[in-house]
């Protein structure tokens, strides 16, 4: 029993330095991550395209971007879907709430992402227009753009209830 106890103690003593090394490695990794987030010279990695310049400016203001009180890391960049382009430093592109009359601009951004092999995510698109008179070409452009994305999550309310789709699962009521 004494030999068994001393063997346990010896195993614990050997495990303790290994545990300390793991703790030090985690601390170093967290320190690197924190320095990457707070580094103002870090390359941009997330480019969010807003429907217009006003929405992008409001996001910059509300998120306190480019300040010490920033609520998002410096790797996030706000842009206008109509005037700005995807850049080589971008790792992920997000199209946020594109409107029906911005279908061509959204398509241009998606084509740029495809050409640079960058993932593109569209959130809360409002590309479907119930107005008539825009023509077949505009409707086809919107439909082609929408159909080129995979719907990851959708919640559609109806008078009888709601239909939900969570990718990769199908639809449920």
C-alpha positions as CSV (number, residue, x, y, z in Angstrom):
1,X,0.0,0.0,0.0
2,X,2.9,2.4,0.8
3,X,4.5,1.5,-2.6
4,X,1.2,2.2,-4.3
5,X,0.8,5.5,-2.6
6,X,4.3,6.7,-3.4
7,X,3.8,5.6,-7.1
8,X,0.7,7.8,-7.2
9,X,2.5,10.7,-5.7
10,X,5.4,10.3,-8.2
11,X,2.9,10.2,-11.1
12,X,1.2,13.4,-9.8
13,X,4.5,15.2,-9.5
14,X,5.4,14.3,-13.1
15,X,1.9,15.4,-14.3
16,X,2.2,18.7,-12.5
17,X,5.0,20.2,-14.7
18,X,3.1,19.0,-17.8
19,X,0.0,20.7,-16.6
20,X,1.9,23.9,-15.9
21,X,3.4,23.8,-19.4
22,X,-0.1,23.4,-20.9
23,X,-1.3,26.4,-18.8
24,X,1.6,28.5,-20.0
25,X,0.9,27.5,-23.7
26,X,-2.8,28.4,-23.3
27,X,-1.8,31.8,-21.7
28,X,0.6,32.5,-24.6
29,X,-2.1,31.5,-27.2
30,X,-4.7,33.8,-25.5
31,X,-2.1,36.6,-25.3
32,X,-1.4,36.3,-29.1
33,X,-5.2,36.2,-29.8
34,X,-5.7,39.3,-27.7
35,X,-2.8,41.2,-29.4
36,X,-4.2,40.2,-32.8
37,X,-7.6,41.6,-31.9
38,X,-6.3,44.9,-30.5
39,X,-3.6,45.3,-33.2
40,X,-4.7,48.3,-35.3
41,X,-2.3,47.3,-38.1
42,X,-3.9,43.8,-38.5
43,X,-5.0,42.9,-42.0
44,X,-8.7,43.2,-42.6
45,X,-10.5,39.9,-42.5
46,X,-14.3,40.6,-42.3
47,X,-15.9,43.0,-44.8
48,X,-19.6,43.8,-44.1
49,X,-21.5,45.5,-46.9
50,X,-24.4,47.6,-45.8
51,X,-27.3,48.7,-48.1
52,X,-26.2,52.4,-48.2
53,X,-23.5,54.8,-46.9
54,X,-25.7,56.0,-44.1
55,X,-26.2,52.5,-42.6
56,X,-22.4,51.8,-42.9
57,X,-21.7,55.1,-41.1
58,X,-24.2,54.4,-38.4
59,X,-22.6,51.0,-37.8
60,X,-19.2,52.6,-37.5
61,X,-20.5,55.1,-35.0
62,X,-22.6,52.7,-32.9
63,X,-19.8,50.1,-32.9
64,X,-17.3,52.8,-32.0
65,X,-14.9,51.6,-34.7
66,X,-11.4,52.9,-34.8
67,X,-11.4,53.9,-31.2
68,X,-10.2,52.3,-27.9
69,X,-13.8,51.6,-27.0
70,X,-14.5,49.7,-30.2
71,X,-17.2,47.0,-29.8
72,X,-15.8,45.0,-32.8
73,X,-12.2,44.0,-33.5
74,X,-10.2,46.1,-36.0
75,X,-10.4,43.3,-38.5
76,X,-14.0,44.3,-39.3
77,X,-14.6,46.8,-42.0
78,X,-18.0,48.4,-42.9
79,X,-18.7,49.2,-46.6
80,X,-21.4,50.4,-48.9
81,X,-22.7,47.7,-51.3
82,X,-23.2,50.2,-54.1
83,X,-19.7,51.8,-54.2
84,X,-17.2,49.6,-52.4
85,X,-15.4,46.4,-53.6
86,X,-14.1,43.2,-52.2
87,X,-10.4,43.6,-51.3
88,X,-7.6,41.0,-51.4
89,X,-7.2,41.2,-47.6
90,X,-10.8,40.1,-47.0
91,X,-11.3,36.6,-45.7
92,X,-15.1,36.7,-45.4
93,X,-17.6,39.0,-47.0
94,X,-21.1,39.6,-45.6
95,X,-23.9,41.2,-47.5
96,X,-26.2,42.7,-44.9
97,X,-29.9,43.3,-45.8
98,X,-29.5,44.0,-49.5
99,X,-32.6,45.6,-51.0
100,X,-34.4,44.8,-54.2
101,X,-32.9,47.7,-56.2
102,X,-29.4,46.6,-55.1
103,X,-29.5,43.2,-56.8
104,X,-26.9,44.2,-59.4
105,X,-24.5,45.6,-56.8
106,X,-25.0,42.4,-54.7
107,X,-24.3,40.3,-57.8
108,X,-21.2,42.3,-58.5
109,X,-19.9,41.7,-54.9
110,X,-20.7,38.0,-55.3
111,X,-18.9,37.8,-58.6
112,X,-15.8,39.4,-57.0
113,X,-16.0,36.9,-54.2
114,X,-16.2,34.0,-56.6
115,X,-13.2,35.4,-58.6
116,X,-11.1,35.7,-55.5
117,X,-12.4,32.4,-54.0
118,X,-13.8,34.1,-50.9
119,X,-16.9,33.0,-49.0
120,X,-19.9,35.3,-49.2
121,X,-22.8,35.3,-46.7
122,X,-26.0,37.1,-47.3
123,X,-28.1,38.0,-44.2
124,X,-31.8,39.1,-44.3
125,X,-32.0,39.8,-48.0
126,X,-34.9,41.8,-49.2
127,X,-34.3,41.2,-52.9
128,X,-37.8,40.2,-53.8
129,X,-39.8,43.1,-54.9
130,X,-43.6,42.8,-55.1
131,X,-43.8,46.0,-57.3
132,X,-44.5,45.4,-60.9
133,X,-42.9,47.3,-63.8
134,X,-39.2,46.5,-63.1
135,X,-39.1,44.0,-66.0
136,X,-38.3,40.4,-66.5
137,X,-34.5,41.1,-66.6
138,X,-34.5,42.6,-63.1
139,X,-36.7,39.8,-61.7
140,X,-34.4,37.2,-63.3
141,X,-31.3,38.9,-61.8
142,X,-32.8,38.8,-58.3
143,X,-34.0,35.2,-58.6
144,X,-30.6,34.1,-60.0
145,X,-28.8,35.9,-57.2
146,X,-31.0,34.4,-54.5
147,X,-30.9,30.9,-55.9
148,X,-27.0,31.0,-55.9
149,X,-27.0,31.1,-52.1
150,X,-27.8,28.2,-49.8
151,X,-30.5,29.1,-47.2
152,X,-29.0,28.3,-43.8
153,X,-31.8,29.6,-41.7
154,X,-35.2,30.9,-42.6
155,X,-38.2,31.7,-40.5
156,X,-41.4,32.4,-42.4
157,X,-44.5,33.3,-40.4
158,X,-47.9,32.4,-41.8
159,X,-51.5,32.8,-40.4
160,X,-51.5,29.1,-39.5
161,X,-48.1,29.1,-37.8
162,X,-44.4,29.3,-38.9
163,X,-42.2,27.4,-41.2
164,X,-38.6,27.0,-40.2
165,X,-35.5,25.8,-42.1
166,X,-32.2,25.1,-40.4
167,X,-29.6,23.9,-42.8
168,X,-28.8,21.1,-43.4
169,X,-32.1,19.9,-42.1
170,X,-35.2,20.4,-44.1
171,X,-38.3,22.5,-43.4
172,X,-40.4,22.1,-40.3
173,X,-43.6,23.6,-39.0
